[in-house]
Amino acid sequence: MEEVVNCRILEFYSGIGGMRYSLMKAGIKGEVVEAFDINDTANDVYQHNFNHRPFQGNIQTLTALELDKYRADAWLLSPPCQPYTRQGLQKHSADARAFSFIKILELIPHMLQPPQMLFVENVVGFETSDTHEQMLEILRKIGLITQEYILSPLQFGIPYSRPRYFCLAKREPLSFHNPSYNNKLVFTPDPLIMLESIKPMDGELSQDNGLEEPNISCQPIKNFLEIEPLFNQHGALSFINEYDVSMVDSEDGSDNTWNEGCGPKDMESTTGPNKIVEEIERSDANKSPLDNYCVPISLIERWGSAMGILIYHCFTSRFPLFRDVIACIFNYPCAFHDCPEKKLPQHETDIVFPDSKRCCCFTKSYHRYVKGTGSVLATSEVSQNGSLKKPDICSLKHLGLRYFTPREVANLHSFPEDFHFPPHISIRQQYALLGNSMSITVVASLFRYMFAQPS
């Protein structure tokens, strides 16, 4: 097995650098000769981490002659997903946000040096759009062979349910290692496995074995948290620093209730990878940095009926992974394996624990809205007894619910430790940018497969 080396790569819709980090993780020997993105804030983050500012003009103004000058072997594209999401208007190619992608594709037949490889990432739903039809028609006219995938980080051992559509295209004489998957849509990473050291997750949907009982072998969520959780004798979350938790006794002698904070009352700065520098700088002196991420009691009282608990670490029943993928596609997180399908829309806010082995997709609206934008973390232990039971609002108040921090969301997207946001990027902007990003672990695996060339 050989690798296509010394590739010149163009990165379209570069965002905060997910594609480039994926290339690095995959060990691709190539050069990103230019990146393109119209978002000024995203370009600030990209420049901060890569020392290069992407081209910020409207890529619809690019010509075939200008693209030829880059002499790029591979194009990587992650066009806007809004025209294809279930929550959107689903205008597909008629949506103005789809115009630039279509325009770029239409330029390829007019180029003297068209790309030899193409990679496209988008949301599930893109594969049923008319934009997808136009893309395949153009690629086939210019002699590119495609393999299409719908994959989730769950299939790579990451406890994060984020199924996405991917298209890999190569022009002869280049070819794929597994040509039997040419011109097909695949729901399993099986074709990638021979080039990987990872082992496929049980329970994947493949073209050969259909549905199987899943083996929940993902890492626990606690491996991706900024602070390692430890539950104390009160059942409340403590930390490796072993500071006091913000629990207070009620005046009437009833059960303990959570104060406004959900973590340590006071936390000093720590060293090492768990340091939360930005949050500490923005917090009050007498406030834990994680207090900024607590779910307000008022929201719990308002939306408590819509909250379910994902307790996958005590998961014992048969639950085909395919159903989980479908649930995520329709944004109905499966909080309870025995919940009737018609009831699923009620459970759009999901609570996970540090030992849970999956959480739901984080959108760009996470932290702004509590429903349907991503899981929240319970920082207080509850008695589960191996059962999946919907808690009432009163018990929800005792869970010490907080949002995942931007760094934790970045961890679940597999961004490296040396990835940082510039100081001027607000928390809200960080969530929005991460919500528009991608799983580096998944994309890196696809890159290793696409850039490999059979001997």
N, C-alpha and C positions, 0 to 999 in steps of 0.2 A: 504494500500500500504506500503510495507516494502522496505528497502534499503539494498543492499548487502554491509555489513560493514567489516571493517578490511581487505580490499582487498590489496593484494600485486600486484603492477603494474610495468610492464616494458614499457619503452618509447623508441621506435625505431625512428631514424631520428628526434631527439629531437629539432634540430634547436635552436632557441632563447627562447624556452620554451612555445610556444603557447599551446601545449597539457596540460602542467602542470598548466598554468594559467587557462585553461578551467576547469580542475579538481577543482581548488580552487574556481572559480566562481560558479561552480555547487554544491559546498559544499559536495563533495564526501569524505566519511570517509575511506581513504585508504593511502597507503604508496608507493611512487615511490621508488622501491628498486634499480633501475638502469636506466640510460638513455644512449643512444648510438647515436653518430654522428661522422662522419669522418671529419667534417669541423672544423678546428682549431679556426677560427674567431667566428663561431657560438657558439662554446664551451666556448670561453672567455666571451661572453655575458651571456650565461646560468650560468656559474660559478659566474659571477658578481652579478646576481640577486638571485640565489638560494644557493650560498655557496657550491656548489657541481659541480665537473667537470665530464661531461659525459665520458663514455668509448669511447676512440678515435680510437681503432683498427678497422680493417676491419671486419665487422660483418659476412662476408662470411666465416670467419675462425671459427666461433662459432660452437659447436657441440650440439647435443641433450642432452648429459650428462651435459654440462656446463649450458645450459638453465634450465635444471631440478633443478639445485642447487639454482636457484632464487625462486623456488616454487611460481611462479607468477600466480595469478588468472586472470589477464587481461593484454592483450597486446594492446598497442596503436601504430599505424604505420602510418607515413606520407611519403611514399617512393618518390623518385625523380619523378617529373612530366614530365620532358623533353621528355621521350619516347612516350608520349601520346598527346602532345600539337599540335594544328593545324599548328603552325609555324615550328615545328620540322620535323624530317625525318619520324616520325611515324613508327619506327621500332619495337615498342612494346617490346615483350619479347626478341627480338634479339638485343636490345640496351643494351650495357654493363651496363648502369645505372639501368637496371631492374634486373640484375642478383642477387643482394643481397636480394631483396624482395622475389624473387622466391625461393632462397636458404633457407631463414628463414621459409617460408611456408612449404617447403618440409621436414623440420626437425620435424614439429609438430607431424606427425603420429608415429615418432620414440621416442617420449618422454614418460617417465613414469608418469609425472605430466604435461600434456598439459594444456594450458590456457582454462578457462571456458568461457571467453569473449574475443572478438577481435573487434578492431575498426580500420578502414582504411579510410584515407582521401586522395583525389587526385583531379586532374583537371577533368572537364567535357571532355569526350573523353576516359577516362580510362574504362568506362563501356562498350565500344564497342571493346576493345582490347582483344588480345588472352591472355594477362596476367590476365585480369579479368576472363576469362573462366577458366584458370588454378587455380586461387584463389578459385572460387566457387566450382570447382571439389574437391579440397583438403578439403575445409571446410565441404562439405556435406559428404565426405567419413569418416570424423572423428566425425560426428554427430552434427555439429553446424548448427543452424537455422539462416538465415540471413534476414535482412531488409535493403534495399538500398534506399538512398535518394539523390536527387539533390536539394540543397537549397542555397539561397542567403541571405546575411544580410538584404537586402531590405524587406524580409518577416518577419523580426524581428524588424522593425522600425529604422534600421541603414541606412543612406543615401549612401549606398555603394553597387554597383553592382558587386558581386564576387561569381557567382554560382560555387559550388564545389560538387564533388561526395563524398558520405559517405557510408560506409558499416558497419553495426552493426551485430555482430554474437554472439549467446549464445548457450551453451550446456545444454541439459536437465540434471537435473530437472529445471534449470533456464528457464525462459520464458519471452516474451515481454508482456507488458500490453495490447497491441492491436495485437493479433495474426492474425487478418484478413489481416495484411500487410506482413505476413511472405513470404519470397521468392519472394517479389515484389520490383520493382523500383518505388519510390514515389516522386512526385514533390511538395508536400505540407507538411508543418509542422503539419498538423492536428493531426497525431497520438501522437504528443508531447504535444498538448495543454492541455489535461486534467491534466498533471503534472506541468503545468506552470501557472504563474500568468499573462502572457502576453496574448493578444488577437490576433488571426491571422489577418494578413493584408488582406483586401478585394482584390480581383483580383488574388488570387493564383490559380494555376492549381491544382485541386484535381481530384481524380479518380471518384468522384461523380458529381461535379458540372461543370467540364470543364472550359471554359474561361468565365471570368466575367469582368465587367468594374472595373478598379482599383480605389481605394481611396488612393490618395497619402498622407499617414499619417505618413511618416517617419519624423524624426527630421530634421531640417535644418542643412546644413553643418556648419553654423557659431557656432553651439554648440560644434563642434569638433576642432575648430581653437585655436591656442595658444593665440591669441589676439582678443578680441571682436571687430568686425568691426562696425564703425559708419561713415556714409557718411556725409561729410560737405556740405556747400552751393555750392561749386564748383562741386559737384558730384564726388569728389575724396574720396578715403578711408581715414578715420581718425581712431584713436584708442581711447581706454578708457583713455589713457594718455593725449590725446588731444595735441599732438605735431604737428608742421607744416608738411604738406605733401609736397613732392618734385615735385611740379608743377612749371613750368616756362612759362612765356609768350613768344611767338615767336617774333622776332624782327620786322616782317612785320605786327604785330597786328592781325594775324589770331588766330584761336582757340588755346587754351592751348595745349601743348604737354608734354608728360612725360619725365622727366629727366631720367638718367640711373637708379636711384632708383625708387622703386614702392611703398615704404612705407614712414614712417616718416624720415625726413632728419637726425635727431638725436634722439636717444632713450636711456634713462637712464635705468639702471637695475630696475626691479620692483620686488615686493615680491609676494608670493603666487604661485598657480599652473601655472600661465601664464608666469612665468619667463623662459627666453630662455638662460640659462646659457652657454651651449656649444657654441651657435652661437655668443653670445656676446664676449666670450673669443677669438673666432677665427676671429672676425671682426676688421676692422680698427677703430680707435677711432672716426673718423668723418663719420662713415658709419652705417646705420641701420642694425641690424642683419638679417632682412628679405631681404636686398639687395642681399644677397648671393643666394637667391632663385628666383630672377627676371628672366623672360624669355627674353633673349637678343633681341633687336630690329632686329638684323640681322636674327635671326631664324624666327621671325614673318614675315619678308619680304620674306624669303625663303619658308616657309611652310604655309603662311597665307591662300592660296587657299584650304588647307586641313583642316582648322580649322572650327568647327561648334560651335554653342552655345547650351548648355543644359539649358533651362530655365524652369525647372520643377515646380518652385514656381508659375508660371503663366500658368500652364498646364490646359487646359480646354477641350481638345478633347478626344474622346475615344481612348484608347491605351492599348490593352491587355498586361498584365504583361508578358504573355508567350512570346510575341514577343521581349520584352526587354531581357528576359533570353536567347532566341535564338540569339539575336544580340550580347550579351556578349560572348556567346559560340564561335561565329565566329569572335570575336574581331572587330565587326563593331558597335561601339557605336551609338545609334540612336539619333543624334543631332536634327533631325527634324522629327516629327511624320508623315509628309506627303512626306518625301523623298522617291523616288522610290527605290526599293530594289537594282536595278543594280547600283544605285549611292552611296550606303552606303559605299563602300570602300574608297570613297574620304574623308570621315569625320572621320579620325582616330585620330584626336587630338580634344579633347573636352574641352570647356570652361564652367566653372560653376561659380555661384555667391554665396555669403555667404547665401542667402536665398534659394538656390537650394536644392532639396530634394533627389538627388541622384548624384553620380559621378561614373566614370568607374574604373575598376580594376587597381590597381597599380602593375606593374611588377618589376622584379629585375633590369630592365634597366631604370627605371624612373629617370629623371634628367639627364641621359646621352643622351637619344634620346627623341625627342619631339612627334613623331608619334606612336600611338598605345601602349603607355606604361602607360597611366593614365591621368586623367583630370588635367587641370591647373586652377588656381583660378583667377578670375577677381577682382581686388581691386578698380576699379572705376565703379561707377554706370552709366548705359546707359538707355535711354528711350526705354521701351519695348512695352508699350501700349497693353500688353496682346497678342502680336503676336510673332511667332517664325520666325525670319528672319536671314538669313545668313549675317554677317557683311562683309564689304570689308576690305582690308588690312589696309587702312588708319584708319578706326575706331578701328581695333584691336589694333593699337598702343596706343590708348587712354584708353584701358581697364586696364592698369597697371598689366599685366599678371605676375603671379609668380607661382612657383611650390609649392605644399604642402610641409611643412617641415617634416622631419622624425618623429617628435613627433606627428604631425597631422595625418600622415599615421598610426602611432601606435594607435592613438585615434580611427580612423575609423576601425581598426582591434580589437578594444575593449581592448587593453592592459591597465592595471591599471596605475594610476598616479605614483606609486612607481617603475614602470619598467624604467630602465635606460640603456644606452649604456656606456661601459667603456670609459674613455677619449681617448684611443688610437684608437678607431674605427672611421674610416673616414666617412664623409657624404655619399660617394659613397657606402661604405660597409654597412652602415645603411639601405640605400634604398634597396640594394640587399638582405639583410637578411629579411627585412620586406616583400619584394616581394615574398619571399619563405615561408612566414608564413601563418597564417590562421585566420579566424574570431572567436575570443574567445566567443562572444555571441552565435553564431550558434553552435559551438562545445560543449559549456557548456550545452545548451539545449538538445543536443543529448546525452550527458553523463548522465544528470539527468534521461533521459528516459531509457537508456541502463542499468544503475546501479540500477534502481528501479525494485523491484520484487513483482509481484502480490501476495496478501495475500492468 
